[in-house]
Amino acid sequence: MAAPPERQRRLALLGGGFSLDDDGVLDDWVLSHARTSRPRVCFLPTASGDAVAHVERFFAAFRSRGDCEAAVLPLFQRELDDEGLRSFLLAQDVVYVGGGNTANMPAIWRVHGVDRLLEETVSRVPGARVYRVEPDGRGGVDERPLPCRSIE
């Protein structure tokens, strides 16, 4: 019998999840597609100015799960040096980007090099595909592939 094909790598873009949904369906979907059974999940709250309320909601949703390791990367009061920041981001299996002022967020990321580090993180996932993910209205998740540059 032939070995089953290797599970396809996915990158998801979603709205909601822990920040808007109490049922956890989107978060469950994201974690089920991580590359490990106990993924490291990072929250980037930059767009909200690292708002404490957003960070608390993230930790409330993920620390109690027991099936992942939750961490936050604040940039407004950054504690990691450049190498520490790189090591931290490259070690993450899932990165949630919080909402807020998304017009200023890329500029802040560029100052800290986070934009380049996220691109490096994605480039390490051969065969990655990007999906738009949203609730399907029936308690499940609808995923649609998005056109994107192939990462090989």
Phi, psi and omega in degrees: 000135180288148177292145178296149179297149178298139181298130180295138177280142181226148171238131186247141170247125181214157174244137182106233186068211185306332185284337183231337187250132179272345184276345177074009184299313181293320178296319177300316181299313181299312182295327180292341180257007176288163186277004182214160182284340176231077186290152171272121185246122182247141175248127176255098183270026186304315185297337178263008183072030183060042183303129181302320181298321178292318179297316179297319179295319177300308181298322178298323181284325189253329181295328183278350185292317182082353181249015179201167176247118184264138177212156179238142177245093176280140178248341180286333173229062185296135180249339184271141172284179186301315181291322177296320178297314179299311180300317181298308183294320181292340180275351184280145176265329181224134175236118174265132176253119183285159180273173181141229181274086183283352175285322181274336184306311181301325179295318179294318178300318181298319180302321183265355181080010182294325178302314180292323180292322177293320177297319177297320179300313180295322183294344179273005182248091182301140177070018182296146174231149179255135181234146168267130185236133178208158177299144181268000179085356180239018180090005179242196183233136175255125179240133180232126176297142176250145176294135179201168177294130179291137179250107182238000000 
